[in-house]
Amino acid sequence: MSLKIKVCGMKDLDNMLDLIKLPIDYMGLIFYEKSKRYVSSLDAHFIKSIQGIKKIGVFVNATEQEILEKIDTFGLTGIQLHGHEDPNFCLQFKSRGIVVIKSFGIDESFDWQSLVKYDDAVDYFLFDTKSVNHGGTGIQFDWSLLKNYKLEKPYFLSGGLSAENVITASQFPDHRLYGLDLNSKFEFKSGIKNVELLEQTLKNISYEQIPG
Ligand SMILES: O=C(O)c1ccccc1N[C@@H]1O[C@H](COP(=O)(O)O)[C@@H](O)[C@H]1O
């Protein structure tokens, strides 16, 4: 199975149209008002009409009602939860067929055992750099900490992925690595992605992955 690519934090409509021409699997839209990449509801109708890419809504401690409203209004395939959402909260969406990605901020003190209770409640984990802002730091965490991950649930690797470190990330020797999440290191400014840099980076990843 080839590595999935998710580009997160899109908020400009023309930029989205350019992005979806690339071989990308997931597009992330941030519904956290404190984020510089917050998506305006004014764009809902247009975003709902976009096809051919899985649309993931990013939330931080939002209510069930808020999330369901965004799923419906924006035509989201799934959700990515960056707050203190518990397993039951995650499961109610997964049970409805909504893809659930649960993010965890990783540092040396992360309790890997705490993931066990989420195993049946989510589709994927996402391992990001620990931050009080809940994400979008542009900082890479120490990937060697992933040796402590003992479950089989596939995960997205996130946190400061850049044109410089993404090849190493794509070759990270772990069969559970499902996808790479690209965000602030591929931007001209917050929410506006450098599509040319993304295109070149995707080519570099596939070139490096050709066997032999
Ligand atoms: O990008 C944001 O502003 C953001 C805010 C709150 C929660 C998550 C956010 N983005 C997610 O953060 C990670 C890592 O991003 P980066 O590469 O370090 O900039 C990524 O999963 C984004 O989806």
The ligand as an SDF file (V2000), in Angstrom:
LIG
                    3D

 23 24  0  0  0  0  0  0  0  0999 V2000
   -2.5690   24.2550   11.5180 O   0  0  0  0  0  0  0  0  0  0  0  0
   -3.1840   24.7070   12.4840 C   0  0  0  0  0  0  0  0  0  0  0  0
   -3.3330   25.9330   12.6270 O   0  0  0  0  0  0  0  0  0  0  0  0
   -3.7620   23.7970   13.5220 C   0  0  0  0  0  0  0  0  0  0  0  0
   -4.3640   24.3580   14.6290 C   0  0  0  0  0  0  0  0  0  0  0  0
   -4.9400   23.5540   15.5890 C   0  0  0  0  0  0  0  0  0  0  0  0
   -4.9100   22.1770   15.4590 C   0  0  0  0  0  0  0  0  0  0  0  0
   -4.2930   21.5830   14.3620 C   0  0  0  0  0  0  0  0  0  0  0  0
   -3.7060   22.3860   13.3930 C   0  0  0  0  0  0  0  0  0  0  0  0
   -3.0670   21.8230   12.2990 N   0  0  0  0  0  0  0  0  0  0  0  0
   -2.5780   20.4900   12.2850 C   0  0  0  0  0  0  0  0  0  0  0  0
   -1.3200   20.4620   12.9420 O   0  0  0  0  0  0  0  0  0  0  0  0
   -0.5500   19.4090   12.4310 C   0  0  0  0  0  0  0  0  0  0  0  0
    0.8900   19.8050   12.2590 C   0  0  0  0  0  0  0  0  0  0  0  0
    1.0560   20.9090   11.4520 O   0  0  0  0  0  0  0  0  0  0  0  0
    2.5190   21.4770   11.0730 P   0  0  0  0  0  0  0  0  0  0  0  0
    3.0330   20.6790    9.9250 O   0  0  0  0  0  0  0  0  0  0  0  0
    3.3910   21.3230   12.2640 O   0  0  0  0  0  0  0  0  0  0  0  0
    2.2890   22.8890   10.7050 O   0  0  0  0  0  0  0  0  0  0  0  0
   -1.2260   18.9620   11.1480 C   0  0  0  0  0  0  0  0  0  0  0  0
   -1.8120   17.7120   11.4230 O   0  0  0  0  0  0  0  0  0  0  0  0
   -2.3160   19.9490   10.9100 C   0  0  0  0  0  0  0  0  0  0  0  0
   -3.4420   19.2560   10.4450 O   0  0  0  0  0  0  0  0  0  0  0  0
  1  2  2  0
  2  3  1  0
  2  4  1  0
  4  5  1  0
  4  9  2  0
  5  6  2  0
  6  7  1  0
  7  8  2  0
  8  9  1  0
  9 10  1  0
 10 11  1  0
 11 12  1  0
 11 22  1  0
 12 13  1  0
 13 14  1  0
 13 20  1  0
 14 15  1  0
 15 16  1  0
 16 17  2  0
 16 18  1  0
 16 19  1  0
 20 21  1  0
 20 22  1  0
 22 23  1  0
M  END
$$$$
